[in-house]
Amino acid sequence: MKVSPKALKYYARKTLRLGGYFRRPGDGRTQPDIPASVLLWAQVLGYLLRETSFLAMEGLSKSGAGRAIGVARKFGDDALAYFTERLAAEQTRLALSRVLERAKRNKAFDEGRFIGLALDGTGAGRSRKARCELCRPFYNDEKEIVGYHHGVTAIAVVGCGLTLPFDAEPYGPGDCEYHAGQRLLERAVGHLGKRFADYVVVDGEFATAPFLHAANDAGLYVVARLKDNLPELFAQARQRFENTPPQYTFWDGPDRIEMWDADDFDPWETLRWPTVRVFRYRQHKPDGTVVDAYWLTDIPTQRVGARTLYRFAKNRWEVENQVFNDAKNRYGLEHIPHHHANSLVLHWLLIFLTLCIERLYRLRYLHRGEHPRLTSIELLRRLRLSIAQPAVTDTS
């Protein structure tokens, strides 16, 4: 099966039905000379080819391979800066949600019985000086400002053999990951609908009554890390589980897992759950490392067993490994192509759109029939080879 930028563009426009979005992505320019579709696809293609700066994308447009890569016009990096400053983020967020809805209808998530969402935050893009409203100071051990960075909370589909990030919420000075996560979850469920996913998995800082209630109101069960931020519940769980042998023992690859599970803990005063289910896993790795973690949830015991809960908890790491690590090391999430608040948000969202297109194309579309799954680097090599100009030997 031929792999090329034009074939991938056709897949995005037709199979994922992004053609309307590429034509009308929410362009805020009043008198555009270069069509929005050209600049938008050039950015997606740049991320696909790991050419993540606007200057590199300008080079692609002027490389002479316009027909091969589907970029019909030449442009400068300043055109991308001007374009992303004025591009509406909401249209891209809606496009990402429609991609997930299309993927679900096409059974892309059928490898898992339950569809999960994972929320997590990270820092992305550093600078020596504050240059936009999203710049957050960071300090050394002497509490001196040594630079600025940007905070962003992301949400992704997890637990289905396919990790797809689909929205990002920045937080600037005076804001925090927790509040950004609340805004993000509300918007994400509003775009996808209450029946899209089954649960949301989060770290311990989200284990508060307001967040748990908001997730329930959005039609989601919650799996949250239990730490010292809930001292009474944590102490009760430790007292019960650490004095009894594990209820379940099983293997997760080379790791031996021990688990404890009980659904009759009392809720704290502000939590409206009738009871709290707490589970603990102790993971023994081959090198002798032991990982001991406590979690809380409202998923009924009769609906999900302990082993499945363990998998739900582990799915939280997908957003760390398959989203943040991948996006930073391969797709330029740490890079600041243009230091402007709206441009940065679009930079993050378009990286997520690129990841969704690339993974659905590589792991689902190309995997039809007996075709083996390509790795990310194999797809990159094929894309680069498809646009390479053949060498002409002068034999005269």
Number of C-alpha atoms within 10 A of each C-alpha: 5 9 18 20 21 18 15 21 20 16 18 21 16 12 17 22 16 20 17 12 18 20 15 13 21 16 20 15 14 7 6 11 9 15 15 23 18 18 24 22 18 24 24 24 24 23 25 23 20 16 20 23 19 21 15 16 26 22 17 22 23 15 11 14 15 15 13 16 24 20 23 17 14 17 21 15 17 13 15 23 16 15 21 26 20 16 21 18 21 14 15 22 22 17 21 28 22 18 23 22 18 15 17 14 11 13 11 19 21 14 12 13 10 16 19 25 28 27 27 25 23 13 16 19 18 18 16 11 14 15 12 14 14 23 23 22 19 14 11 9 6 6 8 10 14 12 16 18 19 25 21 21 23 27 23 25 23 29 23 17 13 21 24 28 29 27 26 27 22 24 23 19 12 6 13 15 22 19 14 21 25 20 14 20 24 14 15 22 18 12 17 16 14 16 10 17 19 16 23 28 25 21 19 18 16 24 22 16 16 14 18 24 17 14 20 16 12 19 18 24 21 25 29 25 22 24 18 11 13 14 11 13 20 17 12 12 23 13 11 11 19 11 8 9 10 16 12 13 14 12 11 13 8 9 17 15 22 19 23 21 23 17 16 11 15 15 16 15 8 9 15 13 15 10 15 21 21 24 23 25 23 18 21 18 15 10 7 9 10 14 11 13 15 22 24 27 23 20 19 12 13 6 7 11 12 18 17 12 22 18 12 24 25 13 22 25 18 23 24 18 12 17 22 22 14 15 20 15 11 18 24 21 25 18 17 20 19 19 19 19 19 18 23 24 22 22 24 26 24 23 26 28 23 25 24 22 21 21 18 23 20 21 18 17 16 18 14 11 7 7 10 11 15 15 11 14 11 12 19 18 12 15 22 16 13 17 17 11 10 8 6 6 6 5 4 3
